[in-house]
Amino acid sequence: MHILLIEDDLDLGRALQSALKVEGLTSEWLRRAVDAPAMVDATTVDCVLLDLTLPDGSGFDLLARWRNQSGQGGQVPIIVITARSAVEDRLAGLDGGADDFVVKPFATAELISRIRAVLRRSARQASERWVLGELVIEPRRHAVHRNGTVLDVSPREFQLLLELAREPGAVVPKGVLAQRLDPLGEPLDFGALEVHVSNLRRKIGPELIRTVRGVGYLLQA
């Protein structure tokens, strides 16, 4: 999963990127409001970590802009990270559409836990174990089970399954999957994507992933 970090503090930004990498999360780090995207693209960003006080603008303005955008992008989870601890700021952040509000200084482990929590909620899962019929996915452990049997999936196959599991029963376009499986580089070509899908089908059961010709794939849970 891919995190957009908007934070001007060099030491904190480096520490957060290192912590995210340890957790298996990719990230893009920006330090100024002007560099932030005009819209959050839900096909490439899973969560935003947003500082409120930036050298060239306010995180509140970015939050308002993103939450006012139409479409799926406006639903991307946003966690505010800030030294501003006043109740008024907390209320403004949460009422303005933030999914969580974390005051600096904070323990990195706690922030990672909060990221997992908002990602879990966005996938409509109540716990760290994502239960989808006979499948159980544990994102933190990178583990997959079917009917109690541990399945041996590669890191790329696990990421593919996780992306499909975010919206079980819904078709995920090939272009979205190709971009999400390599968010920091060029999207996978469709031939490579089809190979990963084929391998994953073989391991979890061919009937669980359905191809919608000309569009993409869906997970049947």
C-alpha positions in Angstrom: 0.0 0.0 0.0 1.1 3.5 -0.8 1.3 6.5 1.6 1.5 10.2 0.7 3.4 12.0 3.4 3.3 15.8 3.5 5.6 17.0 6.2 8.3 19.8 6.2 10.4 18.5 9.1 13.5 16.7 7.6 14.2 14.4 10.6 10.6 13.4 11.1 10.0 12.8 7.4 13.1 10.6 7.1 12.1 8.6 10.2 8.5 8.1 9.0 9.6 6.9 5.6 12.0 4.4 7.2 9.2 3.2 9.5 6.8 2.8 6.6 9.3 0.9 4.6 9.9 -1.6 7.5 6.1 -2.2 7.5 6.1 -3.0 3.8 4.4 0.3 2.8 5.7 2.5 0.0 5.6 6.2 0.4 6.1 9.6 -1.4 7.3 12.5 0.7 6.5 16.1 0.0 7.5 19.1 2.1 5.5 22.0 0.7 1.8 22.6 0.1 2.4 23.8 -3.4 3.9 20.4 -4.3 0.8 18.5 -3.0 -1.5 17.2 -5.8 -4.6 19.2 -6.6 -6.6 16.0 -6.1 -5.9 12.8 -4.3 -6.0 9.9 -6.7 -7.5 6.8 -5.0 -5.9 4.6 -7.6 -2.4 5.4 -6.4 -2.7 6.7 -2.8 -4.1 4.5 0.1 -3.6 7.0 2.9 -2.3 10.6 3.4 -0.3 11.8 6.4 -0.8 15.5 6.5 1.0 18.1 8.6 -1.1 21.2 9.3 1.7 23.8 9.4 3.7 23.9 6.2 6.2 26.6 5.1 4.0 27.8 2.3 0.5 27.1 3.4 -2.0 25.4 5.7 -2.8 21.7 5.8 -6.4 22.7 6.5 -6.6 24.2 3.0 -5.3 20.9 1.5 -7.7 18.9 3.6 -10.7 21.0 2.5 -9.7 20.9 -1.2 -9.4 17.1 -1.1 -12.6 16.5 0.8 -14.5 18.7 -1.6 -13.3 16.8 -4.7 -15.9 14.5 -6.3 -15.5 10.8 -6.9 -13.6 8.1 -5.1 -10.5 10.3 -4.4 -12.4 12.3 -1.9 -12.7 9.2 0.3 -8.9 8.5 0.7 -8.1 8.2 4.4 -6.3 11.3 5.8 -4.4 11.3 9.1 -3.4 14.8 10.4 0.0 14.9 12.1 0.7 18.1 13.9 2.2 19.9 16.9 -1.1 21.9 17.2 -2.9 20.3 20.2 -5.6 22.8 20.9 -9.1 21.3 21.0 -10.2 23.8 18.4 -7.6 22.5 15.9 -8.6 18.9 16.7 -12.3 19.6 16.0 -11.5 21.6 12.9 -9.4 18.7 11.5 -11.9 15.9 12.3 -14.9 18.0 11.3 -13.1 19.0 8.2 -12.9 15.3 7.1 -9.7 13.9 8.7 -10.0 10.3 9.6 -7.6 10.7 12.6 -5.6 13.4 14.4 -2.2 12.7 15.9 -0.4 15.3 18.0 3.4 15.6 17.9 5.5 14.2 19.4 4.1 10.8 18.9 5.5 7.2 19.0 6.1 6.0 15.4 4.6 2.6 16.4 1.4 4.3 17.4 1.1 6.2 14.1 1.7 3.0 12.1 -1.0 1.3 14.1 -3.4 4.2 13.3 -2.5 3.9 9.6 -3.4 0.2 9.7 -6.7 1.0 11.5 -7.8 3.6 8.9 -6.8 1.3 6.1 -8.7 -1.5 7.7 -11.8 0.7 8.0 -11.6 1.8 4.4 -11.7 -1.9 3.4 -14.7 -2.5 5.8 -12.7 -4.9 8.0 -13.2 -4.9 11.7 -9.8 -6.4 12.7 -6.3 -7.2 11.5 -7.7 -10.4 10.1 -9.6 -9.7 6.9 -12.2 -12.5 6.6 -13.6 -13.0 3.1 -15.5 -16.2 3.0 -13.0 -19.1 3.1 -10.1 -16.6 2.8 -8.4 -15.0 5.7 -5.8 -12.2 5.0 -3.5 -10.8 7.6 -1.9 -7.7 6.1 0.5 -7.1 9.0 1.9 -10.6 8.8 1.6 -10.9 5.0 -0.2 -14.1 5.5 -3.1 -15.8 3.6 -5.1 -18.7 4.7 -7.9 -20.7 3.1 -9.9 -23.1 5.2 -7.2 -23.0 7.8 -4.4 -23.8 5.4 -1.5 -21.3 5.0 -1.0 -20.4 1.4 2.5 -19.6 0.0 2.1 -16.4 -2.0 4.8 -14.1 -3.2 5.0 -10.4 -2.0 3.6 -9.2 -5.4 0.8 -11.8 -5.3 0.0 -10.8 -1.8 -0.3 -7.2 -2.8 -2.5 -8.1 -5.7 -4.8 -10.1 -3.4 -4.9 -7.2 -0.9 -5.9 -4.8 -3.7 -8.7 -7.1 -4.8 -9.9 -7.7 -1.2 -10.3 -4.0 -0.6 -13.5 -4.1 -2.6 -14.7 -7.8 -2.8 -17.3 -8.4 -5.4 -16.3 -5.2 -7.3 -14.4 -5.1 -10.5 -10.9 -3.5 -10.2 -9.7 -2.2 -13.5 -6.5 -3.6 -14.9 -5.0 -0.1 -15.1 -5.7 0.5 -11.4 -4.1 -2.8 -10.4 -1.1 -2.2 -12.7 -0.4 1.2 -11.1 -1.0 0.1 -7.5 1.4 -2.8 -7.8 4.2 -0.4 -8.6 3.2 3.0 -7.3 6.7 4.5 -7.3 7.6 3.5 -10.9 6.1 2.7 -14.2 2.9 0.7 -14.0 3.2 -3.0 -14.7 2.4 -4.0 -18.3 -0.8 -6.0 -18.6 1.1 -9.1 -19.6 3.0 -9.2 -16.3 -0.2 -8.4 -14.4 -2.0 -11.4 -16.1 0.9 -13.7 -15.1 0.6 -12.6 -11.4 -3.2 -13.1 -11.5 -2.7 -16.5 -13.0 -0.2 -17.5 -10.3 -2.5 -16.2 -7.5 -5.5 -18.0 -8.9 -3.5 -21.3 -8.9 -2.6 -20.8 -5.2 -5.9 -19.5 -3.7 -8.3 -21.3 -6.0 -9.2 -20.3 -9.6 -12.9 -19.8 -8.8 -12.1 -16.9 -6.4 -10.8 -14.5 -9.0 -13.1 -13.7 -12.0 -12.0 -12.0 -15.1 -14.3 -9.3 -16.5 -13.1 -9.1 -20.1 -11.9 -5.8 -21.3 -12.1 -4.3 -17.8 -10.3 -6.1 -15.0 -10.7 -8.6 -12.2 -12.9 -9.2 -9.1 -12.5 -11.3 -6.0 -15.5 -13.5 -5.2 -15.6 -13.9 -1.5 
